[in-house]
């Protein structure tokens, strides 16, 4: 039987079909590939070699070329396994050798890329993400950053430095001092792990700064200078940042920061004395015990996510006794998200002493099922112009281990709230009927009540959300529906609010 050989058809000029594709189509294909694959497409055809130069973003990550067994070994050592000392020492040595070999390959690749680039015209790149192991020789990283910020005009730079195994002597990596000048177009800078924070006085064009996994050895004044020195900064995110000093004082009357996110940081006390342009604020899963608010006259959106262990005394006290220290903030605040994670202690009703005069939307989410959610009435009455109150209790297979009924004082019953229009409760059970009864009795403008037995919160960033119900096998009985509708008719003012049960 004859063998047929497939012959590639060529275009008139002698190039194959890959080379004859339009530039826009080649760029579309290459832009959907990771950086390593995109650069390797140069072997497909001559015209493809220059296309990666037009990519708007490049990623050079040492983790992309680490062998799979390296990650498994790291996971073992993080769990302090194996217990055998000699075997553990052998694994540490293999990890160190793997890091050295991988970093050598990485450095050679970056150097070859830069050398090949030198003969061509200037790149037009917007984003560069660089991840490497910190070694005594950081020349390749310095060259890449200097070229990107200086010659290529990169606007978004991310530098993540990983500490090599068993290497505690290498100093933290510092950005090259000459990479920023008057021609720099850098707008966004992300520094992660073993990066030392540079002085930001020369970063005049910088509008966004993200600091992640900054080591404990970093002095607190380095963080404080970030607010003062970088006067053009508008967005600042601090994630897993550590500091030997427990108090962070922010006093920056010239700051233009509009968004501040502090997540999983070690600051025990934060004093926001002066941030005149701050609009959005988030404290998420931090160890912070106290937040002191000074002048934050533009604050509109706030997210407070608390995370405390069960055996913590603070976990029992904070929602009742210390909540005011977190709510005594800007009178202009309009949206507030309050989340409780890893909290399982019961708290009862309380009435905050603070007033939230301009609060319009409030979400209280992730409340354990053994809590009496009627304590939220204190927040309701502290927010006289509140229009939307959303409460979320995740579904739990176990019943409450301790619950106490509400103390319905005559004074509270006689109060009236004239602006609440919508109440939505996800995770509603019959033991929450008291809150429902209270709301329909005191809220004179109530238009819509949604009581769902199961569902979740769909977050749109840190400061916006959507309540999403879902079907559940536990449906409302006819008696339960009758009781709920009777309360609307008995206590609700005219016109009656719309009632949705699910």
Helices and strands as residue ranges (DSSP letters): H 17-20, H 23-31, H 35-40, G 41-43, G 47-49, G 51-54, E 57-61, G 62-64, H 68-78, H 85-117, E 127-134, H 139-146, I 147-151, E 156-163, G 177-179, E 188-193, E 208-212, H 220-229, E 235-239, E 247-251, E 259-263, E 269-274, E 280-284, E 290-295, E 301-307, H 313-321, H 324-327, E 335-341, E 361-365, G 373-376, H 377-382, E 388-392, H 410-413, E 422-426, G 430-432, H 433-442, E 448-452, E 455-459, E 465-469, H 478-491, E 498-501
